[in-house]
């Protein structure tokens, strides 16, 4: 994971919310953010990820109910 994403998660207190998401979502978020060509787009995508993790009910602008069991 790029340092700027990791730092944003820590600064916003969302590292645990990120780790609690399924691995495919974690990978999707990181890939989606780093594939942006413009810094402005990267920051917009990062902000969207942080908002979705904070709210806990969205994933890539789709409804997300979360896990029903804890990961092992």
HELIX and SHEET records of a PDB file:
HELIX    1   1 UNK A    3  UNK A   11  1                                   9    
HELIX    2   2 UNK A   15  UNK A   19  1                                   5    
HELIX    3   3 UNK A   23  UNK A   34  1                                  12    
HELIX    4   4 UNK A   39  UNK A   55  1                                  17    
SHEET    1   A 2 UNK A  58  UNK A  59  0                                        
SHEET    2   A 2 UNK A  62  UNK A  63 -1                                        
END                                                                             
